[in-house]
């Protein structure tokens, strides 16, 4: 049994092989989800299909579960700066089309006041099956996020990296938290999105695996019991993407602007590459018990940058922003090697100047609770 991991259950399914293609370099890929909002009412608009149709065949623009959403994706990038340039070049024509149709691009973990019941599903069999199975919870998924892929060289590194990266889960969530409002009310959470998304049956925190064969056995069991048909239906907050040769980090709430996005991407890139290099050096990566990881997720979702997080298996605790100060300093040499020193430095700007959830609450308070002004503020933050 792996140290502090789940027991390996022997079963016929455990022999099912999953090939991880591997990436020779720690490349980057970013997926950025946007909602469409009406330029006048600031409510959501279900016009994504017409926007995508007008763009034509564009491999960097995808449809999503709901017709109010478009996803912008990069190609394979070498560093954070290249990824941001890639996203910006795609965003410009998309925003032009969106504005011509009387809408704006909006990104946060949730929309402050939109009604989930008014949203339309994208016409696709896999989305229909998801809603058929998950019912009310599936229909509630009026949420947006950012996914970051980092290339990893071989399968044997993947699960140790994912399990150790969970130690930094609260840092990443607190920095990106942007979903304090839901259906016109302040939820009291910095990230309501993270709490909602984990209600789907295959979403939430990954299991504490240390070996690739454990993941292979898990997937085989999931398929045999009919929980999933395809591996992409495993919607963990951090998951392997075997066909891409990456670790995919899906922790983040939606991010409203390129500057903060560049900071989060750089931090993710540095964390994963640091863990990868420590494995190469023969180090056993630090892990925490699953119950500490689960508690840290809740604390970051509830309190954001004011969260006091659990640091290690010995149950030591610290304010997340204080721990970020030390973490950023430690990662500077890694950032230099990845050409993202400036972007990594922007992480501190987020907690010194206020994260998105804090800015949203401040705008609402300054305008007597008018949540349309919150949408206005978030839309204005997107400078391409």
N, C-alpha and C positions, 0 to 999 in steps of 0.2 A: 504494500500500500504506500503511495507517495506521502511524504511528510506533509501533514495537515491537509491532505487532499481527501477526496471521496474514495471509498474502496473500489477496486476494479472488479466488476462483476463478470464472471466468466459466462459466456453464452455463445451459441453458434453464430450469432450476429456479430460478435466481436472480431471475427476474422475478416470482415468486409473492408476492403482497402479503399482509401481515399488518397489520390495522388495530389500532392502539394507541389505546384510547378516550381516554386522558388524564384527569387529575384536576385540576380547577381549583385545588385546595388540597392541601397535603401531608398528607393524611389518613392515619390509621393503621388497621391491622387486625392481629389477633394470633390465631394458631392454637396451642393448647397441648395436647399429647398426654399422656394419663395411662394408666398400667397399673392393672389391678385385681389386688389381692393378697388372699389369704385372711387373715382377721383372726387366725387361730391359727397356721397354718404359715408365713405370710409368703411362700409360693410364689405364682406367678401363677395367676389364675383366669380361665377362658375363658367368662365370663358377660356380656360386654359387650352381646350382642344382647338379653338379657332386661332389662338396665338401660335400654337405649335404648327398648325396647318399652314399658316402664312409664312412661317420661317422655312418651310420645306424640310428636306432631309438634312437634319443637323444632328450629328452624333453626340453633340455636347448639350442638347436640350431634351429632357425626358418628361413624360407624363407620370403622374403619381396616382395614389388611391382616389383622391378627390379631384373634381374638375376645377377647383379653385387654385390648384397648385402646379407650378412648373419647377423642374429640377435642373440646375445648371451643373455640369460636371467637367472636370479637366481631362486632358489626356495624361499620359505618364510624364511626370515632371521630376526634375533632379533636386529642386529645393523649393523653399517657400516662396521666394520672389517670383520664380517661374510659374508656380501654381497660381499666384495672385494675378499675374499678367494674363494667364490663360483664362481665368474666370472673367476678368474685366473685358477682354476682347469678345467674349460670348455675351456678356450682360448688355453691352451697348446696343446692339441691334434688337435684343429682346425687349429692353426697356423702351426703345423707340416705338416698336409695334404696340406694346402695351399702352403707352401714352396716347398713341393715335386712336386707340379704341376707348379712350376715356377712363383708363385705369392707371394704377401705380403698382410697383413691386413693393412688397412688404415682407419683412422677415423678423420673426420672434418665435419663441417656443409655442405661444398660443396667440390668438386674436383676442383683444380685450373684451369684446362684447358680442361677437357673432354667435348665431344660434346653430348648433350642430345639426339640428333637424332640417335646416334649410339648405344643406349642402347636397350636391349631387355626386354620385359615384362615377368614376371613369369606367367606360364600357370595356371590360376585360375579364376573361374567365377566372383568373387567379384572384382578382379583387372581389368578384361575386362570391367565390367560394369562401374567401376570408370572412365576409360579412355573414354569409349563411351559417358559418360555424360559430363566430364570435358574437353575433347578434348585437345587443345593446352596447356592449363594450367596444365592439368593432366600429359601430356607427359614431361613437364618441371621439374617435381619433382625429380630432380637429387640431392637429399639432404639426410643428415643423422643426427640422433639425439640420445638423451638419454631420457628415461622415468623412473621416479622414483615413485613407489607406497608406500604409507604410510597407515597403517591400522587405521581406525577410528571406534569407538564403535557403533555409531548409526546414522541413517539417518538424524535426526534433526540437527546434528552438521555439516553435509557435506557442505551445501551451505554457511553458515556463514564463515566456514573456507576457502573455495575457494574464496569467494568474498573479504575477508580480506587479503588473501595471495597475491592477485593482487597488494597490496601496495608494495610488495617486488619483483614484476615481473622484474623491470629493474636491480635489483641487480643480480638476477639469470641469466638473459640473458647476461648482460655485462661480467660477470665472465666466461661464457662458450663460448662467441662469437668466432667463428672459421671459418667464411665463407666470407672473404673479396674478394675472387676472383670468377669469373664466366666466363666460356667460354674463358679463357685466358686473361681476363681484370680485373683490380682492380675496384670494384664497388663503392668504396668510403664508403662502409658500413662495420662495424665490423661484423654484422650478416646479410648477404643477405638471408640466408636460412629462417629466421623468416618472412621476408617480402614476400618471394615467397610462403611459405606454406599457409599463410593466404588467398591466392587467391582461394583455394578450397572452395566450397560453405558452408561446415559445419565446416571449420577450423577457427582459430583465437581466439580472446579473448572470454571467456564465458560471458553470460549475468549476470547481477548483481541480482541474486536471493538470498533470505534469507531463504526461506522455501522449504522443500523437495517437497511439493505439487506443487509449481511453476515449478520445474524441471519435475515432472511427467506430468503436463499439456503441457509443451513445447515438450517433447518427443512424447506425443500422437498427438499433432498437426503436428509434423514433419512426423510421420508415416501416418497420415490420408491424408496429402497433397502429399505423395509420395517422400518427400525429402530424407528420409532414410527408409530402411527396417529393419535395426538392430541398436541397440543403439551404437555399436562400430563404426558406421559411423559418429557419432558426434566426430569430431577431434579437439576439443578445446585444447588450450594450457594448460589448467588445467581442468580436468573433473572428475566426479565420475566414479568409476568402481563398480557398485552395486553387481555384482556376486562375486567380490573379497573382498568386504568390505573395499575399499581403496579410497583415493584421489590420482589421477594420475597426476603428474606434467610432462608436455611435452614441457616445455619452452626451454630446453637446445639444443644448437648446439652440433654436434658430439664432443666427447672428446677423445683426442689422447692417454691418458695414465691413469694408475690406480691411481696415486697420486692425480692428479687434480680431477679425478672422485670421489675419496673418500671424498675430500673436499666438492664438490657440493652435494653429497648424504647426508653427515653429516649436512650440512646447511639446506637442504630441510627437513630432519628428524626433526631437532631441531625447525624449524619454524612451522611446522604443529603440532607437539606435544605441543609447547608453546601455540598456538592458541586453541588447544583442552583443555588444562588445564585452560586457562583463561575462556573458556566457562563454565567449571565445577565450577569455582569460582564465576560464576554469572555475569561476565563482558560482556558488549556489545562490540563486536570487532570493531576496527576502519575500516572504508571503505572510499574510495575516489569516486568522481563522475566518471562515465565511460569515460568522455572526458579527465580527467587527466590520467587515466590508459592507454588509447589509446596513448596519447602523450608520456607517459613514455616508452611505448614499442618502439615507433619510435625513441626516443632519444637514448635508449640503443642500438638499432639495428644500428643506424647511427654512434654514437660516442663511443660506448663501455664503457670502464672504464673512459673516459673523459666526460661522460654525466652528465649534471646538471639535476637532477631529481626533480619532484614534490613530496613532502613528505606527504601531507595531504589535507583534504578538504578545508583548509584555504589557499591553493596555496603557501605555503612556499616551498622553493627550497634549494637544497644542492648538492654538488659534490658527486656522488655515492660512491666513495671510502672513503670519509670522513664519510658518513653515515654507511658504512660497518664497519668501526672501532668501532663505538658505538654499532652497532647491534651485532657484534661478542662478545663484552664484556658482553652485556646483556644476551646472550644465553649460556654463560659458565655453569651456574648451570643446565640448561636443558641438555647440552652435557654431564655433569658428570653423570646424571641419565640415559643417553642413552649409556654410555661407548664409546663416540666418541670425547673426548676432543682433542686428538692429531689430528684427522682428521679435526675437525672444525678449528683448528689453521692453517691448511694448506690453508684455504681460503685466508688469508692475503698474503701468498706467491704468489698467482696468480697475485694480483694487484701490489705487490712490484717487482716481477721479470718479469712481462709481460704476458698477456693473449695470447692465441693461435693466434688470428688474428694479434697481434703485432709481435709475433715471425715469423709468415709467411711473413709478409711484410718485416721484417728485412732480412730474408734469401733471398728473391727475390732481394732486393736492393743490397745485398752483391755479388750476382751472375748475375748481369747485366740483371735482369728480367727473368732468366731461371726458369720457374715454375716447371720443373722436380725436381730441388733441393728442392723446397718446399715440394713436395711429399716425397722425400728422408728423409727430416728432420722429417716429421710427422710419417713416418713409423718407424724411429729409436727411437721415443719417447715411443713406446709400449714395455715396459719391463715387462715380466710376470714371 
